[in-house]
Amino acid sequence: MKRKLKPEESRSGYINDFSFNPDWEKHKAICGYEHCIELMPLEHKNTSCPIFGHNCPGGVAMVKECKSQIEDIPEERIYQGDINAT
């Protein structure tokens, strides 16, 4: 599934390929949708990612799976720095 990006989205570092990345662990990502999650709507529904907050392209089933495994995410994969640092 692809959609046309707005100019401000194309500079974000995320890509508009909303398919699951089977190599996500090799890339040291948190999940198979991390490459595009920030381009998804931020609606805080049952389809929202428990880590990023945006709607998950994988839908409710993926969100349920992630919630059940959230404690297993290695700490080094989750940014722990000061988001206000310059």
N, C-alpha and C positions, 0 to 999 in steps of 0.2 A: 504494500500500500504506500503510495507516494502522494504528496500534495505539493503545490507550488509554494515556495517560501516567500515571505515578505522580505524586503531588503534588510531590515534590522535582524531578522532571524538568521540569514545566511552568514552573518559575521559572528554568530554565537559560539561556533566550534562544534555544534551538534549538526547531525546530518538528517536529511529528510527521507531516509529509508527507514520505514517503520516496521520492517520485518525483524524477526528474532535473530540475534547474532549468536550462532552456535559456538563461536570461539570466545565468548565473553570472559570465561575464566582465564584463558590464555592471555587475554588483553588486560587482566587484573581489574576487570570491571565488577560492579556489584551485581549486575544482572544483564540479561540479554537484550534489554531495551535501553540501557543507559545512554547509548549513542544518540538517542532521539527523544528521550523522555521530557526534556525541558521544552520541546516544541508542542507538547500535548496540552490540552486545556487544564486549567487548575480549578477544578470544580468541587473538590472534597466530597466525593460520592463513594459508593461501594466499589467503583472502578479505579479509585485513586491509589497510587503507589504508597506503601507505608514508609518508604525512605524519602522519596523526592516530592511527594504530595500531588504530582500531576497525574492525570488519567493515564493508566497503563495501556499501551497498544495491545497487550495480551489479554485484556479484559478481566472480568471478575475471577475466573479460574486462576489466572496468573497471580493476581493480588492475594487470593487465599493461599496459594502455595508460598508466596514470599512471606506473608505474615507468619506462616507456620515454621519458616526457616530463618527468620530475622535474627535470632540469637546466634546463629551459626556463621554470620558474616564476619570474616577476619577484621580486627580493628584497624589494621593498616590499610584496608580498602576504604574506610570511612574517613573523610577529611575531619580532622580534629583541631585544626588551627583556628586562629582568630579571624573571623570573616571581616572584621573591620580593619585588619592590618593593611598597611599600604606598602 
